[in-house]
Amino acid sequence: MSDTATAPLTGKALLQKVKELSHLPRRETAKKCGYFTTTKDKQTRVNLTDFYDAVLAAKGVPLDPEGTKDGRGREPTYRVSVHKNGQIVIGSTYTQAMNLKEGDKFEIKLGYKHIHLKQIDGEENGAADN
C-alpha cells in the first residue's frame, strides 16, 4: 500500500480516526491521519509534534504559541547538541516554562537512545538522597 499526500485530519474527524486506530502504534496512527512528509529520497517522516498539536486542538486544549518565546523572539526548538566537553545544556527557556528553581532535583533514567528526566518533588528528595 502506498502513501499518498492528503490534507491532515483535524477536529472531530481526527479524534474519530485516532479512536478507530487505537490498536496501532502512535507513529502509524499519525501517518494514517495524514501527519507525514515524504523526503526527496522517498523516505516517510512522521510529524508527531504536528499530530499531537492537532489532537490537543481537537480536544479543545488551548495552545499559546506566544508563550514559548524566550524573550529574544525565538521559539525553543527542543533540540540540543552535545558540547565538546560532553555536556548537554538545557536552556533557561525550558526551565522557566517548567517554573524550575535553583536547587530543583531530577532523577535521570537512561533508555535506548533517550534520556528521561523526572523532577523529584520535596517529599521524595529525602528518600532519594538516602
C-alpha positions in Angstrom: 0.0 0.0 0.0 1.5 3.3 -1.0 1.1 6.6 1.0 -0.4 9.5 -0.8 -0.2 13.0 0.4 -3.5 14.2 1.7 -4.5 17.1 4.0 -4.0 16.0 7.6 -7.2 15.4 9.5 -8.3 17.9 12.1 -11.1 18.4 14.6 -13.8 15.7 15.2 -12.6 13.7 12.1 -9.1 13.5 13.6 -10.4 12.3 17.0 -12.7 9.7 15.4 -9.8 8.3 13.3 -7.5 8.2 16.3 -10.1 6.3 18.2 -10.5 3.8 15.3 -6.8 3.3 15.1 -6.2 3.0 18.8 -4.8 -0.5 18.2 -1.9 0.8 16.1 1.4 2.4 17.3 1.5 6.2 17.6 3.6 6.8 14.5 1.4 4.6 12.4 -1.7 6.4 13.7 -0.2 9.8 13.0 0.8 8.7 9.5 -2.7 7.3 8.7 -4.2 10.6 9.9 -2.0 12.5 7.3 0.8 13.8 9.5 3.8 12.8 7.5 6.0 14.0 4.7 8.0 12.2 2.1 11.6 13.2 1.5 13.4 13.6 -1.8 14.8 10.1 -1.4 11.3 8.6 -0.8 11.6 8.2 3.0 8.5 8.8 5.0 8.9 11.2 8.0 6.1 11.1 10.6 5.3 14.6 12.1 4.4 13.6 15.6 4.6 17.1 17.0 2.0 18.4 14.5 -0.1 15.4 15.1 -0.1 15.9 18.9 -0.8 19.6 18.5 -3.8 18.8 16.2 -5.1 16.2 18.7 -4.8 18.7 21.6 -6.5 21.4 19.5 -9.3 19.0 18.6 -9.9 18.2 22.2 -10.1 22.0 23.0 -6.8 22.3 24.8 -5.7 25.9 24.1 -2.1 26.2 22.8 -0.4 29.5 23.3 2.5 29.8 20.7 3.4 33.3 22.1 4.1 31.7 25.5 7.0 29.7 24.2 9.2 32.7 23.2 12.4 33.0 25.1 12.4 36.8 25.3 14.6 37.3 22.2 11.8 36.5 19.7 12.9 32.9 19.2 10.9 29.8 19.9 12.5 26.8 21.6 13.5 24.1 19.2 13.5 21.2 21.6 16.8 20.1 20.0 20.3 20.3 21.6 23.8 19.2 20.7 26.4 17.6 22.9 29.2 20.1 23.6 32.9 19.5 23.2 33.1 18.8 26.9 30.4 16.1 26.7 27.7 18.1 28.3 24.2 18.8 27.1 22.8 22.2 28.2 19.1 22.7 28.6 18.4 26.4 28.1 16.6 28.8 30.5 13.6 28.9 28.2 12.7 25.3 29.2 13.5 25.7 32.9 11.3 28.9 33.0 8.5 27.1 31.2 8.5 24.4 33.9 8.9 27.0 36.7 12.1 25.3 37.8 14.1 27.0 40.6 17.8 26.7 41.6 18.3 23.5 43.5 15.4 21.5 42.0 16.4 17.9 41.7 15.8 15.3 39.0 16.0 11.6 38.5 17.8 10.6 35.3 16.8 7.4 33.5 18.7 6.2 30.5 16.8 4.4 27.8 17.7 3.2 24.3 18.6 6.5 22.5 16.8 8.7 25.1 17.3 10.3 28.5 14.3 10.8 30.7 14.4 13.5 33.4 11.8 13.2 36.2 11.5 16.0 38.7 11.7 14.8 42.2 9.3 16.7 44.5 10.1 17.8 48.0 8.9 14.7 49.8 10.9 12.4 47.6 14.1 14.4 48.0 14.9 13.0 51.4 14.2 9.4 50.3 16.2 9.7 47.0 19.3 11.1 48.9 19.5 8.1 51.3 
